[in-house]
Each structure stands twice: as structure tokens, then as C-alpha cells.
């Protein structure tokens, strides 16, 4: 059975900002769209493999049930709800930054 993917407004906003930043920084919308596709593909894979993300190293995040999907330099924070069969995407952040306070 496939899990349903849900996203918080915050995650949508972060993803949008990320893609705009890449398009602006690279001066190439195609580069940004390819990266968006890479992130979307990784997130959609969670429908069938929700446990594929890593368990966070911070114990507070671990206790709250977060998992982390790594897509190149970015971290996608999500939680699995086994009862509803949903995966909720909470945050998409640059893994080179201290992400603890960004979620």
C-alpha cells in the first residue's frame, strides 16, 4: 500500500525559495528545474519506501519521530504516520547549515 505524501506550508515555501535561489544563482532555470525534479523524485519515493530516510543524530528530533531524506546538499525532514499511512514533509533545508533550529 502506498503512503500519501503531505507537505506543510513551511516545506512548500522552503522548496519554492530554494528553486528560485538556484535559478537566480545559476542564472539557468533548467538547472533549478532539474534539481526540483530530483527532490520531488526523492520525496515521491517515500510513498513506497517511507522508512528509507535516516534517523536524525539529534535525540530531540529522533524522539519527535523525524526522519531525514538526503538529496545532494539538502535535507528533507519528515514524519511517518502508520495509522493514516501518510508521510508529512515538514522542512527542506540546506544540510551545510545548522538545521536544528530551522525545522
Secondary structure, DSSP 4 states (H G I P E B T S, - for coil): -PPEEEE-HHHHHHHHHHHHHHHHHHT-HHHHHHHHHHHHHHHHHTTT-GGGSEEPSSHHHHHTTEEEEEETTEEEEEEEETTTTEEEEEEEEETTS-GGGT-
